Amino acid sequence: MKIECFFSRGCESKKELEENLKRALNDEGIEAEISFREVSEEEARKLGIGGSPTIWINGEDIEPGINPGGLT
Protein backbone atom coordinates (compact mmCIF):
# COMPACT_ATOMS: atom_id res chain seq x y z
CA MET A 1 0.00 0.00 0.00
CA LYS A 2 1.23 3.47 -0.87
CA ILE A 3 -0.01 6.46 1.13
CA GLU A 4 0.81 9.98 -0.02
CA CYS A 5 0.03 12.95 2.20
CA PHE A 6 0.05 16.42 0.67
CA PHE A 7 0.02 19.59 2.73
CA SER A 8 0.47 23.34 2.34
CA ARG A 9 3.22 25.32 4.01
CA GLY A 10 2.25 25.97 7.60
CA CYS A 11 -0.48 23.30 7.67
CA GLU A 12 -1.30 22.92 11.36
CA SER A 13 -2.69 19.39 10.86
CA LYS A 14 0.47 17.77 9.45
CA LYS A 15 1.96 16.60 12.75
CA GLU A 16 -1.35 15.24 14.05
CA LEU A 17 -2.01 13.51 10.71
CA GLU A 18 1.40 11.86 10.77
CA GLU A 19 0.94 10.60 14.35
CA ASN A 20 -2.62 9.35 13.77
CA LEU A 21 -1.78 7.67 10.48
CA LYS A 22 1.21 5.81 11.88
CA ARG A 23 -0.76 4.77 14.96
CA ALA A 24 -3.70 3.49 12.89
CA LEU A 25 -1.47 1.50 10.55
CA ASN A 26 0.40 0.02 13.50
CA ASP A 27 -2.81 -0.84 15.38
CA GLU A 28 -4.22 -2.59 12.31
CA GLY A 29 -0.95 -4.31 11.42
CA ILE A 30 -0.85 -2.68 7.98
CA GLU A 31 2.45 -2.08 6.23
CA ALA A 32 2.54 0.92 3.91
CA GLU A 33 4.95 3.21 2.15
CA ILE A 34 4.12 6.68 3.53
CA SER A 35 5.26 10.00 2.11
CA PHE A 36 4.62 13.58 3.20
CA ARG A 37 4.98 16.30 0.59
CA GLU A 38 4.60 20.06 0.90
CA VAL A 39 2.91 21.48 -2.19
CA SER A 40 2.42 25.01 -3.45
CA GLU A 41 -0.96 26.36 -4.56
CA GLU A 42 0.11 25.85 -8.19
CA GLU A 43 1.19 22.23 -7.61
CA ALA A 44 -2.06 21.54 -5.78
CA ARG A 45 -4.09 22.81 -8.75
CA LYS A 46 -2.08 20.67 -11.19
CA LEU A 47 -2.54 17.57 -9.05
CA GLY A 48 -6.22 18.26 -8.30
CA ILE A 49 -5.58 18.58 -4.57
CA GLY A 50 -8.37 20.43 -2.83
CA GLY A 51 -7.34 20.78 0.79
CA SER A 52 -4.54 20.56 3.28
CA PRO A 53 -3.86 17.93 4.24
CA THR A 54 -4.94 15.63 1.42
CA ILE A 55 -4.37 11.88 1.54
CA TRP A 56 -4.06 9.57 -1.43
CA ILE A 57 -4.02 5.79 -1.08
CA ASN A 58 -2.56 3.97 -4.06
CA GLY A 59 -2.96 7.14 -6.12
CA GLU A 60 -6.62 7.77 -5.20
CA ASP A 61 -7.83 10.70 -3.09
CA ILE A 62 -9.67 9.42 -0.02
CA GLU A 63 -12.04 12.42 -0.27
CA PRO A 64 -12.52 12.96 -4.01
CA GLY A 65 -14.28 16.07 -5.22
CA ILE A 66 -13.25 18.33 -2.34
CA ASN A 67 -12.51 21.67 -4.10
CA PRO A 68 -10.21 20.03 -6.68
CA GLY A 69 -8.81 23.40 -7.73
CA GLY A 70 -6.29 24.22 -5.03
CA LEU A 71 -5.57 24.30 -1.34
CA THR A 72 -8.10 25.49 1.21
Residue frames as a rotation matrix with the C-alpha (Angstrom) as fourth column:
MET 1
0.586 0.810 0.000 0.00
0.810 -0.586 0.000 0.00
0.000 0.000 -1.000 0.00
LYS 2
-0.602 -0.732 0.319 1.23
0.736 -0.664 -0.133 3.47
0.309 0.155 0.938 -0.87
ILE 3
0.524 0.732 -0.435 -0.01
0.841 -0.525 0.129 6.46
-0.133 -0.433 -0.891 1.13
GLU 4
-0.532 -0.638 0.557 0.81
0.709 -0.695 -0.119 9.98
0.463 0.332 0.822 -0.02
CYS 5
0.358 0.582 -0.730 0.03
0.867 -0.498 0.028 12.95
-0.347 -0.643 -0.683 2.20
PHE 6
-0.314 -0.373 0.873 0.05
0.711 -0.702 -0.044 16.42
0.629 0.607 0.485 0.67
PHE 7
0.386 0.413 -0.825 0.02
0.868 -0.466 0.173 19.59
-0.312 -0.783 -0.538 2.73
SER 8
0.659 -0.125 0.741 0.47
0.287 -0.870 -0.402 23.34
0.695 0.478 -0.538 2.34
ARG 9
-0.510 -0.857 0.076 3.22
0.350 -0.287 -0.891 25.32
0.786 -0.428 0.447 4.01
GLY 10
-0.821 0.108 0.561 2.25
-0.505 -0.595 -0.625 25.97
0.266 -0.796 0.543 7.60
CYS 11
0.073 0.880 -0.469 -0.48
-0.302 0.468 0.831 23.30
0.950 0.081 0.300 7.67
GLU 12
-0.264 -0.135 0.955 -1.30
-0.945 -0.161 -0.284 22.92
0.192 -0.978 -0.085 11.36
SER 13
0.688 0.645 0.333 -2.69
-0.690 0.723 0.026 19.39
-0.224 -0.248 0.943 10.86
LYS 14
0.328 -0.593 -0.735 0.47
-0.603 0.468 -0.647 17.77
0.727 0.655 -0.204 9.45
LYS 15
-0.680 -0.672 0.294 1.96
-0.640 0.349 -0.684 16.60
0.357 -0.654 -0.667 12.75
GLU 16
-0.221 0.695 0.684 -1.35
-0.719 0.357 -0.596 15.24
-0.659 -0.623 0.421 14.05
LEU 17
0.700 0.453 -0.553 -2.01
-0.714 0.459 -0.528 13.51
0.014 0.764 0.645 10.71
GLU 18
-0.067 -0.830 -0.553 1.40
-0.625 0.467 -0.625 11.86
0.777 0.304 -0.551 10.77
GLU 19
-0.781 -0.219 0.585 0.94
-0.622 0.366 -0.692 10.60
-0.063 -0.905 -0.422 14.35
ASN 20
0.076 0.921 0.382 -2.62
-0.709 0.320 -0.629 9.35
-0.701 -0.223 0.677 13.77
LEU 21
0.604 0.119 -0.788 -1.78
-0.751 0.418 -0.511 7.67
0.269 0.900 0.342 10.48
LYS 22
-0.396 -0.841 -0.368 1.21
-0.577 0.540 -0.613 5.81
0.714 -0.030 -0.699 11.88
ARG 23
-0.687 0.208 0.696 -0.76
-0.622 0.326 -0.712 4.77
-0.375 -0.922 -0.095 14.96
ALA 24
0.384 0.923 -0.020 -3.70
-0.767 0.307 -0.563 3.49
-0.513 0.232 0.826 12.89
LEU 25
0.402 -0.305 -0.863 -1.47
-0.680 0.532 -0.505 1.50
0.613 0.790 0.006 10.55
ASN 26
-0.702 -0.708 0.072 0.40
-0.537 0.461 -0.706 0.02
0.467 -0.535 -0.704 13.50
ASP 27
-0.433 0.617 0.658 -2.81
-0.703 0.226 -0.674 -0.84
-0.564 -0.754 0.336 15.38
GLU 28
0.642 0.753 -0.147 -4.22
-0.646 0.427 -0.633 -2.59
-0.414 0.502 0.760 12.31
GLY 29
0.114 -0.704 0.701 -0.95
0.096 0.710 0.697 -4.31
-0.989 -0.012 0.149 11.42
ILE 30
0.895 0.239 0.377 -0.85
0.400 -0.055 -0.915 -2.68
-0.198 0.970 -0.144 7.98
GLU 31
-0.181 -0.975 -0.130 2.45
0.581 -0.213 0.785 -2.08
-0.793 0.067 0.605 6.23
ALA 32
0.807 0.459 0.371 2.54
0.576 -0.473 -0.667 0.92
-0.130 0.752 -0.646 3.91
GLU 33
-0.453 -0.842 0.291 4.95
0.884 -0.467 0.024 3.21
0.116 0.268 0.956 2.15
ILE 34
0.610 0.678 -0.411 4.12
0.746 -0.665 0.010 6.68
-0.267 -0.313 -0.912 3.53
SER 35
-0.520 -0.751 0.407 5.26
0.819 -0.574 -0.014 10.00
0.245 0.326 0.913 2.11
PHE 36
0.428 0.544 -0.722 4.62
0.670 -0.727 -0.151 13.58
-0.607 -0.419 -0.675 3.20
ARG 37
-0.447 -0.553 0.703 4.98
0.891 -0.346 0.294 16.30
0.081 0.758 0.647 0.59
GLU 38
-0.139 0.326 -0.935 4.60
0.280 -0.893 -0.353 20.06
-0.950 -0.311 0.033 0.90
VAL 39
-0.272 0.118 0.955 2.91
0.962 0.028 0.271 21.48
0.005 0.993 -0.121 -2.19
SER 40
-0.937 -0.018 -0.350 2.42
0.013 -1.000 0.016 25.01
-0.350 0.010 0.937 -3.45
GLU 41
-0.015 0.972 -0.236 -0.96
-0.308 -0.229 -0.923 26.36
-0.951 0.059 0.303 -4.56
GLU 42
0.067 -0.022 -0.998 0.11
-0.992 -0.105 -0.064 25.85
-0.104 0.994 -0.028 -8.19
GLU 43
-0.864 -0.418 -0.281 1.19
-0.439 0.898 0.013 22.23
0.247 0.135 -0.960 -7.61
ALA 44
-0.671 0.680 0.296 -2.06
0.027 0.422 -0.906 21.54
-0.741 -0.600 -0.301 -5.78
ARG 45
0.211 0.764 -0.610 -4.09
-0.678 -0.335 -0.655 22.81
-0.704 0.551 0.447 -8.75
LYS 46
-0.224 -0.396 -0.890 -2.08
-0.942 0.323 0.094 20.67
0.251 0.860 -0.445 -11.19
LEU 47
-0.965 -0.211 -0.157 -2.54
-0.158 0.942 -0.298 17.57
0.211 -0.262 -0.942 -9.05
GLY 48
-0.138 0.988 -0.070 -6.22
-0.098 0.056 0.994 18.26
0.985 0.144 0.089 -8.30
ILE 49
-0.567 -0.128 -0.813 -5.58
0.759 0.303 -0.577 18.58
0.320 -0.944 -0.075 -4.57
GLY 50
0.053 0.759 0.649 -8.37
0.310 -0.630 0.712 20.43
0.949 0.163 -0.269 -2.83
GLY 51
0.871 0.283 0.402 -7.34
-0.270 -0.408 0.872 20.78
0.411 -0.868 -0.279 0.79
SER 52
-0.223 -0.972 -0.079 -4.54
-0.277 0.141 -0.950 20.56
0.935 -0.190 -0.301 3.28
PRO 53
-0.621 -0.771 0.138 -3.86
-0.505 0.528 0.683 17.93
-0.600 0.355 -0.717 4.24
THR 54
0.485 0.656 -0.579 -4.94
-0.874 0.382 -0.299 15.63
0.025 0.651 0.759 1.42
ILE 55
-0.277 -0.530 0.802 -4.37
-0.526 0.782 0.335 11.88
-0.804 -0.329 -0.495 1.54
TRP 56
0.302 0.279 -0.912 -4.06
-0.910 0.370 -0.188 9.57
0.284 0.886 0.366 -1.43
ILE 57
0.032 -0.269 0.963 -4.02
-0.444 0.859 0.255 5.79
-0.895 -0.436 -0.092 -1.08
ASN 58
-0.294 -0.288 0.911 -2.56
0.595 0.691 0.410 3.97
-0.748 0.663 -0.032 -4.06
GLY 59
-0.931 -0.249 0.266 -2.96
0.363 -0.563 0.743 7.14
-0.036 0.788 0.614 -6.12
GLU 60
-0.167 0.950 0.263 -6.62
0.564 -0.127 0.816 7.77
0.809 0.285 -0.515 -5.20
ASP 61
-0.692 0.019 0.721 -7.83
-0.440 -0.804 -0.401 10.70
0.572 -0.595 0.564 -3.09
ILE 62
-0.825 0.390 -0.410 -9.67
0.556 0.692 -0.461 9.42
0.103 -0.608 -0.787 -0.02
GLU 63
-0.068 0.816 -0.574 -12.04
0.451 -0.488 -0.747 12.42
-0.890 -0.310 -0.335 -0.27
PRO 64
-0.699 -0.250 0.670 -12.52
0.712 -0.152 0.686 12.96
-0.070 0.956 0.285 -4.01
GLY 65
0.019 0.754 0.657 -14.28
0.770 -0.430 0.471 16.07
0.637 0.497 -0.589 -5.22
ILE 66
0.519 0.098 -0.849 -13.25
0.735 -0.558 0.385 18.33
-0.436 -0.824 -0.362 -2.34
ASN 67
0.822 -0.140 -0.552 -12.51
-0.249 -0.960 -0.127 21.67
-0.512 0.242 -0.824 -4.10
PRO 68
0.542 -0.635 0.550 -10.21
0.694 0.707 0.133 20.03
-0.474 0.310 0.824 -6.68
GLY 69
0.710 -0.210 0.672 -8.81
0.462 -0.582 -0.669 23.40
0.532 0.785 -0.316 -7.73
GLY 70
-0.136 -0.832 0.538 -6.29
-0.123 -0.524 -0.843 24.22
0.983 -0.181 -0.031 -5.03
LEU 71
-0.676 -0.252 -0.693 -5.57
0.591 0.375 -0.714 24.30
0.440 -0.892 -0.104 -1.34
THR 72
0.322 0.784 0.531 -8.10
0.032 -0.570 0.821 25.49
0.946 -0.247 -0.209 1.21
